[in-house]
Amino acid sequence: MRNHAHSASRVTLVVTSVVAALGLMMPVGAGASTATTALRAQPSDDVCEAVSESYSIELVLAFLTGFAQAFEGLDATDTTDAGATDTTTATSSPTADELESSIRLAFSPKLERVTGTLAQSAPKSIRKLFAKQQAVYADGIQLLEDAGVTKKQLKALAELDITASIDAEELVDDTSISKQEFAAAAKKFESRMKDLDPGEEATAAQEKVYVNLGSQCGVFPIDETDCDVLVSNERVEELLGGPATTENDNGTCDYTATTDDSVDTPELAVELYPNERAFDRLVKDLEDPEKISADAYTAEPFVTPASFGFKTCGKTLYTRVNSRTVVVAYCPPGDGEVDVDQLVEVADVASQSLDA
């Protein structure tokens, strides 16, 4: 079953929120596109790690705050057992702004480091945008220190990974401040949040530089690709058992069967990244992958990393081909077995199509 919460419009919304949070406010619909103009020099590993980390953090924040915003105004009900009597109390969930402020404050040590790297070493035209971000997170670190967090504890916070299940208040359980002190600091930090938005949109040239940087770092796939050339209509029909629709979803070429009304409609998707950086980034995050070779891994189920697509059927191939990274996700007709050789063949042809 396809995760429809991650439709094209949802992707555009999330990616636009991410880029806006980074100080690069792209117009709605631009998404995580990758222009073909290359950067003058290949970005360093440190810069690419910073781009990847900042993008991942902002994606999780966009998800969490979007979820919180959807439920703002609703009360959560806690039921406790007081002796022989059950008592029920209503508690208000934090607002999206409160949640975002708490998480950004807790991760100020990490975000200050990440934005500092980009402020110093990203392409010159966008360094000032990240320098402004860095100053905000430096203030966050100071708030944590003022509340009693030690240098050692700040270092530990800087090294933590952020996930969608993160609880900002739990992060301070092992520090020397109480949850009440943390909440007070987060409230103060909320007033600095406005400075994470530069107040005016970045120029088109700055947007282009940023998405090029993201592409070179293996964060964004190539979107200026003809999906009909990437995988031929004949091959798509062979794999999906009949005619299919084709859509380029911000770099994800998606082919969906039109002759199947089942829950797990046969589907093929291909994402093509311009270098091998994406391969290393994607493979290290896989759970229980099957190693096909040093350059290829598969994992269940159908997943498209760039467009957040997910189905309960099928399998996904992650491979390096001709110094590029190719992701091929496939749900066959009738929820049948996936022939990995077919996925490898699709990946090879897709990569070669750029050289034609």
C-alpha positions as CSV (number, residue, x, y, z in Angstrom):
1,M,0.0,0.0,0.0
2,R,1.4,3.4,-1.0
3,N,1.9,5.9,1.7
4,H,-0.2,8.7,0.2
5,A,0.8,11.1,3.0
6,H,4.0,11.4,1.0
7,S,2.4,12.5,-2.3
8,A,4.0,15.0,-4.6
9,S,2.2,17.9,-2.9
10,R,3.4,16.7,0.5
11,V,6.9,16.4,-0.8
12,T,6.9,19.9,-2.2
13,L,5.5,21.2,1.1
14,V,8.1,19.4,3.2
15,V,11.1,20.3,1.0
16,T,10.0,23.9,0.8
17,S,9.8,24.0,4.6
18,V,13.3,22.5,4.8
19,V,14.8,25.0,2.4
20,A,13.0,27.9,4.0
21,A,14.4,26.8,7.4
22,L,17.8,26.8,6.0
23,G,17.4,30.4,4.9
24,L,16.9,29.5,1.2
25,M,13.2,30.1,0.6
26,M,12.4,28.4,-2.7
27,P,9.1,29.1,-4.5
28,V,6.4,26.5,-4.0
29,G,6.7,23.8,-6.6
30,A,10.5,24.1,-6.9
31,G,11.0,21.2,-4.5
32,A,14.4,19.6,-4.2
33,S,15.2,20.1,-7.9
34,T,18.8,19.8,-9.1
35,A,20.0,22.1,-11.8
36,T,22.5,20.6,-14.3
37,T,25.0,23.4,-13.8
38,A,27.8,22.0,-11.7
39,L,29.6,23.7,-8.9
40,R,33.0,25.0,-9.9
41,A,34.7,22.6,-7.5
42,Q,33.6,19.4,-5.8
43,P,32.4,20.1,-2.2
44,S,34.5,18.6,0.6
45,D,33.4,15.7,2.7
46,D,32.9,18.0,5.7
47,V,30.6,20.3,3.7
48,C,28.6,17.3,2.3
49,E,28.2,15.8,5.7
50,A,26.9,19.2,7.0
51,V,24.4,19.4,4.1
52,S,23.2,15.9,4.7
53,E,22.9,16.4,8.5
54,S,21.1,19.7,8.2
55,Y,18.7,18.4,5.6
56,S,17.9,15.3,7.6
57,I,17.3,17.4,10.8
58,E,15.1,19.8,9.0
59,L,13.1,17.0,7.4
60,V,12.4,15.5,10.8
61,L,11.5,18.9,12.2
62,A,9.1,19.5,9.3
63,F,7.5,16.2,9.9
64,L,7.1,16.7,13.7
65,T,6.0,20.3,13.6
66,G,3.6,19.5,10.7
67,F,2.1,16.7,12.8
68,A,1.9,18.9,15.9
69,Q,0.2,21.7,13.8
70,A,-2.4,19.2,12.6
71,F,-3.4,18.4,16.1
72,E,-3.1,21.9,17.7
73,G,-6.1,22.7,19.8
74,L,-6.8,19.1,20.7
75,D,-6.4,17.9,24.2
76,A,-4.7,14.6,25.1
77,T,-6.4,12.6,27.8
78,D,-4.2,10.9,30.4
79,T,-5.9,8.2,32.6
80,T,-4.2,7.2,35.8
81,D,-5.1,4.8,38.6
82,A,-5.3,6.6,41.9
83,G,-5.8,3.8,44.4
84,A,-9.1,2.2,43.7
85,T,-10.4,5.2,41.7
86,D,-9.5,5.9,38.0
87,T,-9.0,9.5,37.4
88,T,-8.8,11.2,34.0
89,T,-7.1,14.5,33.3
90,A,-6.8,16.5,30.1
91,T,-3.4,17.7,29.1
92,S,-2.6,20.1,26.2
93,S,-0.1,19.0,23.6
94,P,2.7,21.5,22.8
95,T,2.1,23.8,19.9
96,A,4.1,23.4,16.7
97,D,6.2,26.5,17.7
98,E,6.8,25.1,21.2
99,L,7.9,21.7,19.9
100,E,10.2,23.2,17.2
101,S,11.8,25.6,19.7
102,S,12.4,22.7,22.2
103,I,14.0,20.5,19.5
104,R,16.1,23.3,18.0
105,L,17.4,24.3,21.4
106,A,18.3,20.8,22.4
107,F,20.1,20.3,19.1
108,S,21.7,23.8,19.1
109,P,25.2,22.3,19.7
110,K,24.8,20.0,16.6
111,L,23.1,22.7,14.4
112,E,25.7,25.3,15.4
113,R,28.4,23.0,14.2
114,V,26.6,22.1,11.0
115,T,25.7,25.7,10.0
116,G,29.2,26.8,11.0
117,T,30.8,24.4,8.6
118,L,28.5,25.7,5.8
119,A,29.1,29.3,6.8
120,Q,32.8,28.8,6.4
121,S,33.1,26.4,3.5
122,A,29.9,26.4,1.4
123,P,29.9,28.3,-1.9
124,K,30.6,31.9,-1.1
125,S,27.3,33.3,-2.3
126,I,25.3,31.4,0.4
127,R,27.7,31.5,3.3
128,K,26.1,34.6,4.9
129,L,22.7,32.8,5.0
130,F,24.2,30.0,7.1
131,A,26.2,32.4,9.2
132,K,23.0,33.9,10.4
133,Q,21.7,30.5,11.3
134,Q,24.9,29.7,13.2
135,A,24.5,32.9,15.3
136,V,21.1,31.8,16.4
137,Y,22.3,28.3,17.5
138,A,25.2,29.9,19.3
139,D,22.7,31.7,21.4
140,G,20.9,28.4,22.0
141,I,24.1,26.9,23.3
142,Q,24.5,29.9,25.7
143,L,21.0,29.4,27.0
144,L,21.8,25.8,27.7
145,E,25.0,26.8,29.5
146,D,23.2,29.4,31.5
147,A,20.7,26.7,32.6
148,G,23.6,24.6,33.8
149,V,24.5,22.2,31.0
150,T,28.2,21.4,31.1
151,K,30.7,21.5,28.2
152,K,30.8,17.7,28.3
153,Q,27.0,17.4,28.0
154,L,26.9,20.0,25.2
155,K,29.5,17.8,23.3
156,A,27.2,14.8,23.8
157,L,24.2,16.7,22.5
158,A,26.2,17.7,19.4
159,E,26.9,14.1,18.6
160,L,23.3,12.8,19.0
161,D,21.3,11.7,16.0
162,I,17.8,13.1,15.5
163,T,14.9,10.8,14.6
164,A,11.2,11.2,14.2
165,S,10.7,9.7,17.6
166,I,12.9,12.3,19.4
167,D,11.6,13.8,22.7
168,A,13.4,17.0,23.3
169,E,12.8,16.9,27.0
170,E,14.2,13.4,27.3
171,L,17.5,14.7,26.0
172,V,18.0,16.7,29.2
173,D,17.4,13.8,31.5
174,D,21.1,13.0,31.6
175,T,22.1,16.7,32.0
176,S,22.3,18.8,35.1
177,I,19.1,20.8,34.4
178,S,15.5,20.0,35.2
179,K,12.8,19.8,32.6
180,Q,11.3,23.0,34.0
181,E,14.6,24.8,33.4
182,F,14.8,23.4,29.9
183,A,11.2,24.5,29.2
184,A,12.1,28.0,30.4
185,A,15.2,28.1,28.2
186,A,13.2,26.8,25.2
187,K,10.6,29.6,25.8
188,K,13.4,32.2,25.6
189,F,14.9,30.5,22.5
190,E,11.5,30.8,20.8
191,S,12.0,34.5,20.4
192,R,15.1,33.8,18.4
193,M,13.3,31.6,15.9
194,K,12.3,34.5,13.7
195,D,16.0,35.0,12.9
196,L,16.1,31.6,11.3
197,D,13.9,33.1,8.6
198,P,15.9,35.8,6.7
199,G,12.8,37.9,6.1
200,E,13.2,37.9,2.4
201,E,13.6,35.2,-0.2
202,A,17.1,34.2,-1.4
203,T,17.9,35.1,-5.0
204,A,17.3,32.6,-7.8
205,A,21.1,32.4,-8.1
206,Q,21.4,31.4,-4.4
207,E,18.7,28.8,-4.7
208,K,20.4,27.3,-7.7
209,V,23.7,27.2,-5.9
210,Y,22.1,25.4,-2.9
211,V,20.3,22.8,-4.9
212,N,23.5,22.2,-6.9
213,L,25.4,21.7,-3.7
214,G,22.7,19.3,-2.5
215,S,23.0,17.3,-5.7
216,Q,26.8,17.1,-5.6
217,C,26.6,15.9,-2.0
218,G,24.1,13.1,-2.9
219,V,21.2,14.6,-1.1
220,F,19.0,15.4,-4.1
221,P,18.6,13.3,-7.2
222,I,18.8,14.6,-10.8
223,D,15.3,15.9,-11.7
224,E,16.1,17.2,-15.2
225,T,15.7,13.7,-16.6
226,D,13.3,12.4,-19.2
227,C,11.6,9.5,-17.4
228,D,10.5,8.0,-20.7
229,V,14.1,7.7,-21.7
230,L,15.3,6.5,-18.3
231,V,13.1,3.4,-18.6
232,S,11.5,2.7,-22.0
233,N,7.7,2.3,-22.2
234,E,8.2,-1.3,-23.4
235,R,10.3,-2.2,-20.4
236,V,7.8,-0.6,-18.0
237,E,4.9,-2.5,-19.5
238,E,6.9,-5.8,-19.2
239,L,7.6,-5.2,-15.6
240,L,4.2,-3.9,-14.6
241,G,2.1,-6.2,-16.7
242,G,0.5,-3.5,-18.9
243,P,0.2,0.2,-19.5
244,A,1.4,2.6,-16.9
245,T,1.4,6.3,-16.0
246,T,4.7,8.1,-15.8
247,E,5.5,11.0,-13.4
248,N,8.7,12.9,-12.5
249,D,8.3,13.7,-8.8
250,N,11.2,16.1,-8.1
251,G,13.7,13.6,-9.4
252,T,11.8,10.4,-8.7
253,C,10.7,8.8,-12.0
254,D,7.6,6.9,-11.0
255,Y,5.8,4.4,-13.2
256,T,2.4,3.1,-11.9
257,A,0.3,0.4,-13.6
258,T,-3.2,1.5,-14.8
259,T,-4.7,-1.9,-15.1
260,D,-4.6,-3.0,-11.5
261,D,-7.0,-1.8,-8.9
262,S,-5.5,-3.8,-6.0
263,V,-4.1,-2.2,-2.8
264,D,-0.5,-2.9,-3.9
265,T,-0.7,-1.6,-7.5
266,P,2.3,-2.7,-9.5
267,E,4.8,0.1,-9.5
268,L,8.4,0.9,-10.5
269,A,10.4,4.0,-9.4
270,V,13.9,5.1,-10.3
271,E,16.1,7.8,-8.7
272,L,19.4,8.8,-10.3
273,Y,22.0,10.7,-8.4
274,P,25.0,12.3,-10.1
275,N,27.7,10.7,-8.0
276,E,28.5,7.9,-5.4
277,R,27.9,10.0,-2.3
278,A,24.3,9.1,-2.2
279,F,25.1,5.4,-2.2
280,D,27.2,5.6,1.0
281,R,24.6,7.8,2.7
282,L,21.6,5.6,1.8
283,V,23.2,2.2,2.4
284,K,24.4,3.0,5.9
285,D,20.9,3.7,7.0
286,L,19.4,0.5,5.7
287,E,17.9,-2.1,8.0
288,D,18.7,-5.7,7.3
289,P,20.0,-5.2,3.7
290,E,21.0,-8.0,1.5
291,K,24.5,-7.5,-0.1
292,I,24.5,-8.3,-3.8
293,S,28.0,-7.0,-4.3
294,A,30.3,-4.3,-3.0
295,D,28.3,-1.9,-5.3
296,A,24.8,-3.2,-4.8
297,Y,22.4,-3.8,-1.9
298,T,18.7,-4.6,-1.7
299,A,16.2,-4.2,1.1
300,E,12.5,-4.6,1.6
301,P,10.1,-3.1,0.9
302,F,9.5,-0.5,-2.0
303,V,11.0,2.8,-0.9
304,T,11.9,6.0,-2.8
305,P,14.2,8.0,-0.5
306,A,14.0,11.4,-2.3
307,S,10.2,11.5,-2.6
308,F,9.4,9.6,0.7
309,G,7.5,7.0,-1.2
310,F,6.7,3.7,0.6
311,K,4.8,0.5,-0.2
312,T,4.4,-2.6,1.9
313,C,5.3,-4.8,-1.1
314,G,8.3,-5.3,-3.3
315,K,12.0,-4.5,-2.9
316,T,14.5,-1.7,-3.5
317,L,17.9,-1.8,-5.1
318,Y,20.7,0.6,-4.1
319,T,23.6,0.5,-6.5
320,R,26.6,2.3,-7.9
321,V,26.8,2.4,-11.7
322,N,29.3,4.4,-13.7
323,S,30.2,6.5,-10.7
324,R,26.6,7.3,-10.1
325,T,24.1,6.2,-7.6
326,V,20.8,4.6,-8.8
327,V,17.9,3.6,-6.6
328,V,15.3,1.2,-8.2
329,A,12.1,0.3,-6.3
330,Y,9.8,-2.3,-7.6
331,C,6.4,-3.9,-6.7
332,P,5.7,-6.6,-9.2
333,P,2.2,-7.7,-10.4
334,G,0.4,-9.9,-7.9
335,D,2.8,-9.1,-5.2
336,G,5.2,-11.7,-6.7
337,E,8.8,-12.3,-6.1
338,V,11.3,-9.6,-7.2
339,D,13.9,-10.6,-9.6
340,V,17.0,-8.6,-8.5
341,D,18.6,-9.1,-11.9
342,Q,15.8,-7.1,-13.4
343,L,16.4,-4.3,-11.0
344,V,20.1,-4.3,-11.8
345,E,19.3,-4.2,-15.5
346,V,17.0,-1.2,-15.0
347,A,19.7,0.6,-13.0
348,D,22.3,0.0,-15.7
349,V,20.1,1.2,-18.5
350,A,19.0,4.3,-16.5
351,S,22.6,5.3,-15.8
352,Q,23.6,4.8,-19.5
353,S,20.7,6.9,-20.7
354,L,22.5,10.0,-19.3
355,D,25.5,9.2,-21.5
356,A,23.5,8.7,-24.7
